[in-house]
Amino acid sequence: MCRHLAYLGPEEPLDRLLVEPAHSLYRQSWAPRRQRYGTVNADGFGVGWYAPADPQPARYRRAGPIWADQSFADLARVVRAGALLAAVRDATLAGADAEAAAAPFAAGRWLFSHNGAIPGWPQAMASLVPLLPPVDLLSMEARTDSAFVWALTLHRLRSGTAPGPALAETVLQVAEAAPTARLNLLLTDGETIAATAWGDSLWYLSEPGQRTVVASEPYDDDPRWREVPDRTLLIASRRGVTLSPVENPVEAPASSPSLHSVRAGAPPSPKEPCT
């Protein structure tokens, strides 16, 4: 997929976050403003959200474009959530694994998406396969680079690694094997958001104590949106946002918007669509 968004804040109908804004994720499926690779995100979509008193999220995913799904329009109008992760997809191989390849991927309380691509997939990742237990490989939801990156991340989470370092370590490991990979990752458990900017755009909007939105691009023209420098790890909660270099991640409570030693690097330059 090529555009994604995570939200933490007061309960809102899904359509108020994903459809109604002037430059919403819904509109980004055919008219993104800041997408560096690909132009139309019509190869699937998904949204995962957290219901009150239930730590395990629900998901709705489809293989086709979000604008063609009338059921989603009804669902988004009536379902409310205070935490969600949603994505629209531009596939390297259109139709591969159908809706199983559409983010968000899920396990337990976690939701995950990948905006990017790994050139040379799957051969480029052959050296990392032995790092995963066979059961993790066999239980991958799809046969895509995004699903493999999720398997690497989930293995770290299950081993006790905190969300920020889990993303940072995965990005550095994959980038070492595939130096031109684009690895904008997004992870939430309904209470915090972790994300990486590595080769494509990433923005956040934070109203400390109220709401935090992390997205591939702003969904409106609110001047409070801030762009995340490339090769940066973001950790967010409803209280605020913390940024640090992927190479030296900071895993700390986000009490207020802050920037910790961010180093902007030159983005990788592959031209493939996202997966």
N, C-alpha and C positions, 0 to 999 in steps of 0.2 A: 504494500500500500504506500501511498505517497503523501498523504496528509493525515494527521491525527491530533487528538485533543484529549486532555484530562481536566477534570473539574472537581474542586472541593469547595463546598459552601452551603448556603441555605438550600432547602429543597426547592427545585424548579422543575417544571415540565420539560421533558427531553427536547421538545421542539423549540423552547425558548433559548436553549443553549446550542442546538445543532441545526435548526432550520430557520428561525426567524431573523437572526442578525443579518445585516446587509451583505456580509462576506462570510457567511456561515460555512461550516464544514459541508453542509448539503450543497451549497453553491460551489465550493472548492472542488467538488467532484467533476465539474465541467469548466470552471473558470477560476482556477487558483491565481492569486496575484504575485506570490513570491516563490513559487515552485521552481527549483533550478533544473530539474530533470523530469521529462515527460510533460504532457499537457492536459490529458484527460484521465480521471481516476474512476473508471467505469467497470473495473474487473472484480467488483465485490465491495462489501462494506460490513461494518459491524459496530455494535454498541454493547458495552457491558455496564451494569449499574448495580448499586447496593441499596437494597430495601432496608427500612428501619429494623433494627434488632436481628439482622441476618448478616453475618460476616462474609458469607459466600455469595458472590455476585451472580446475577442473572445475565444471560447474553441473548442477543438477537443478531444473527449473521445471515447474509445472503451472497450468492455468487454474482449477481447482476448489479447494475448501477442503482444507487440509492434513490435517484429520481423516478425510477420505474416501479418502485415497490409501494403500492397503495396501502398495504398492511402496516408498513412502517409509519406512514403518515398518521394513521389512527393511533397506533401504539404511542408515538412520540407526543401526541396531543394529550393523552390521559395519564401516562406514567410519569411520576415525579421521582427525583433522586437528588441527594445531597452529595453524591460522589459518582463519577462515571469516567469511562474511557471509551472513545469512539474513533473510528478510522475509516477512510475510503481508500481504495486500492488501485494501483496501476501495476499490473503484473508483468514480469519478465516473460513468462509463458502464460498467455491468457487461457483461463479455464482450468489450469492445473489444480487438481484436488478440490475444485469448486469451493463451496463455502467453508470447508475445513481449512482452507488457506487464508481466509479472511480474518484479520484481527478484529477484536482482541483475542489472543490466546489466553487460556485460563488454567489455573491449578489452585485448588483451595481458595484462599482469599485473594489471590493475585490475579491481576489483569495486565497484559503486556502487548505492545505493538512495536513494529520495526518499520521506520521510514528509511529506505535505502536499498542497497543491493550489494552482493558479493560477486564481483566479476570472476569468471572461471568456476562458478558453482556447478557441480559439487566437488570437482577435483581439487579446488583451492582449499577445501576444508578437510581433506583426507588426513592430514597430520594431526587434526584435533579430535578425530573420531575416537581414538583410544582413551581419551580423557573422560568419556562418558560411559557409565555402566550400560551394558546391553539393553536392560529394561527401559532406560531412558530413550535410547534410540528407537526401540520397537514401539514405544508409546507416543512418538511424535505425531501431532495431529495432522501434519501435511508433509510432503516431500519437497520442501522449499528451504531456501536459505534463511528466511525469517523464522521458520519453525525450528531450525537447527540452532540459531542464535538464542531463541527462547529456551531450548533444552540446555544449552550451556549456562544461561543465566539461572534457570530454575535449579539446576544441580548445585550451584553456589548457594542459593537461598536455602535449599534443604540442608546444606552442610553448615548453616548458621551464619553465613556472611550477610552483613547488613545490605539493604537495597542499593544504596549508592555505590559502595565498593563492588557489589556483585555486578552492576552494570559496567562500571569502569574497568574491572578486570576482564570482563567478557570482551569489551570493545578493544582493549589493548591486545588481547590474545588473538582475536580475529584479524585485527589490522596488521599484526606481525605476519600472519600467514597470507593475508591478501591486502597488501598496502594501499590499494586504491578503493577499498571497500568504503561504502557510505553507511554509517551506523548511528543514525538518530534513533535511540531507543526510548521507550516510555513505559513506566511501570507504576502501578498503584495497588494499594491494599484497602483503599477507601478512607484511609486516614492520612497517608502521606503520598507524595508523588516523587519519583526519581526519574530523571531524564538525562540523555546525553545529546549534545550538538556535535556531530562529527560528519561533516560533508554536506549538510543541507540546513535550511533555516529552522530556527526554534525561537519562540517568543513566550513571554509570560506577562500576565496581568495579576497584580497582587493588591488586595485591599486587606491589610493585616487585621485579623480578628473577624473577618467576614468571609471572603472568598479568594481563591487562587485558581487561575486558569493557566495551563501550559499547553501550547499549541504550535503546530508547524508554522502558522501565520496568524495574525490578528483576525478575529471575526467581525470587528467593527473598527471605527476610526478613533476610539478612545485614546487620548494622548498618553495615558499611563502605561500602555503596552511598552515593554522593553525587550530588545533583541538579545539573545544569549550568544556570546562569542563562540566561534568554532572551537572544537576540542575542549568543551566545558561540560562538567557534571553539574546538574541542578538538583537540589533537594528542596521540596516544598511541603508546606502544610497549610492549614487555614490561617496560621499565624504569620506566614511570610515565606521568603525564599532565600536560600543560600547557594552561592555559586563557587566552584573551585575547579582547578584544572583536572581533566580526566587522569592525567599522569600522577596527580597528587591529590586524591579525592578527600574532601572534608565531609564526614558523616556526623552532623551536629543538628540539634533541634533548630528549626528555622523560626526564630523569634521576631525577626524584622528583616526587611529587604537588605541584603548585604552582598559584597563582592570580595572574595578571598583570592588574591594573587592569580587572577585569571590571565592566561596567556593565549592570545588569539593566534591560531596557526593557519597556514594556507590550506583551504579545503581540498580534498581529493578531487580528481577531475574526470571520473568516468561518465559516460553519456547514456548508460543503459537506463531503462525505466526502473521504478522501484518495485519491490516484490512484497 
